[in-house]
Amino acid sequence: MAVKLSNNRGAVGGVPPVSEINVTPLVDVMLVLLIVFMVAAPLMASGVKVDLPTSNAKPLSEEKPPIAVSLNAAGKLYVDKTEVTNATLVGALTSATEGDKTRRINIRGDKGLAYGKVIEAMGEINDAGFSKIALVSEPPQTP
């Protein structure tokens, strides 16, 4: 005694099969991924925001070489290879640059020297009106 429930073959409970894709789970997964990436994206950027130069950036070309201010481990100051004191530093720089305040000045400090000494010399040079000041370091040596 079999009872026939419907005339549609393959139908469950009298409802015909649906031939459309259910996109609700797909939308749910996409929204979850969107939220995850929105939260994780700021964490992936490490470091400080920097405006990088474009690919057509050219290297600096200066007519005159920079003036080197060196501080050795004992804290003695040198302009190029001439020893100077803190009081005569600005005068020696002015004569070495021939009064050109836009000339680049490279500060080279010994790694054993206290950081404050280098900053003090840099401050004196900046107070004298020189604006193009650079700190020089050695690249790491690979074994």
C-alpha positions in Angstrom: 0.0 0.0 0.0 2.0 2.8 -1.3 0.7 6.3 -1.2 1.7 8.8 -3.9 2.4 12.2 -2.4 2.9 14.3 -5.5 3.1 14.1 -9.3 6.5 15.9 -9.5 9.4 13.5 -9.7 12.2 14.4 -7.4 10.2 16.8 -5.4 10.4 16.8 -1.7 7.1 17.5 0.1 5.4 18.6 -3.1 8.0 21.4 -3.8 9.9 21.2 -7.1 13.7 21.3 -7.0 15.2 24.8 -7.4 17.7 25.3 -10.2 19.1 28.6 -8.9 22.3 29.2 -6.9 21.8 30.3 -3.3 24.2 33.3 -3.0 23.4 34.1 0.6 26.3 32.0 2.0 28.6 33.5 -0.6 27.7 37.0 0.4 28.2 36.2 4.1 31.7 34.8 3.4 32.6 37.8 1.3 31.5 40.3 4.0 33.5 38.5 6.6 36.6 38.5 4.4 36.0 42.2 3.7 35.9 43.0 7.4 39.0 40.9 8.1 41.0 42.7 5.4 39.7 46.1 6.5 41.0 45.4 10.1 44.2 43.8 9.0 45.3 46.2 6.3 46.4 49.0 8.6 48.4 46.5 10.7 50.4 45.3 7.6 51.9 48.8 6.9 54.8 49.0 9.2 57.0 52.0 9.7 56.4 55.7 9.0 54.4 57.0 6.1 56.8 58.4 3.6 56.2 60.0 0.2 58.5 58.0 -2.0 60.1 59.6 -5.0 58.8 58.7 -8.5 60.8 56.6 -10.9 62.0 59.7 -12.7 63.9 61.0 -9.7 67.5 61.9 -10.5 70.5 61.7 -8.1 71.7 64.9 -6.4 74.3 66.7 -8.5 76.1 69.4 -6.7 78.7 71.7 -8.3 80.8 71.8 -5.2 81.6 68.8 -2.9 80.1 68.9 0.6 82.1 70.1 3.6 82.9 67.3 6.1 82.6 68.1 9.8 84.1 65.2 11.8 84.0 64.4 15.5 86.5 61.7 16.7 86.1 59.5 19.7 87.7 62.1 22.0 85.1 64.7 20.9 87.5 66.8 18.9 86.0 68.7 16.0 87.4 68.9 12.5 86.3 70.9 9.4 87.6 68.8 6.6 91.0 67.9 8.1 91.6 71.1 10.1 91.0 70.8 13.9 88.6 73.5 15.3 87.0 74.2 18.6 83.3 74.7 19.3 83.8 78.5 19.3 85.6 78.5 16.0 83.4 75.9 14.2 81.0 78.4 12.6 83.8 80.7 11.4 85.7 77.8 9.9 82.6 76.6 8.1 81.8 80.1 6.8 85.3 80.4 5.4 85.3 76.8 4.0 81.9 77.4 2.3 82.9 80.9 1.2 79.8 82.2 2.9 77.5 79.9 0.9 74.8 78.9 3.4 73.2 76.5 0.9 76.3 74.3 0.7 75.8 70.7 2.0 77.6 69.8 5.2 78.2 66.2 6.2 78.6 65.4 9.9 80.6 62.3 10.7 80.6 61.2 14.3 82.6 58.4 15.8 80.2 55.6 17.0 81.9 55.6 20.4 81.1 59.3 20.9 78.1 60.4 23.0 75.1 61.2 20.8 74.7 64.6 22.5 78.0 65.8 21.2 77.0 65.2 17.6 73.6 66.9 18.1 75.3 69.8 19.8 77.6 70.3 16.8 74.6 69.9 14.4 72.7 72.5 16.4 75.5 75.0 16.2 75.8 74.5 12.4 72.0 74.9 12.0 71.9 78.0 14.2 74.6 79.6 12.0 72.2 79.4 9.1 73.3 76.3 7.3 70.3 74.2 6.3 71.7 71.3 4.3 73.1 69.1 7.0 73.5 65.4 6.6 74.6 62.6 9.0 77.1 60.2 7.5 77.2 56.5 8.4 78.9 53.4 7.1 76.9 50.7 5.4 76.8 47.4 7.3 79.5 45.0 6.3 78.4 41.6 5.0 80.5 38.6 5.9 
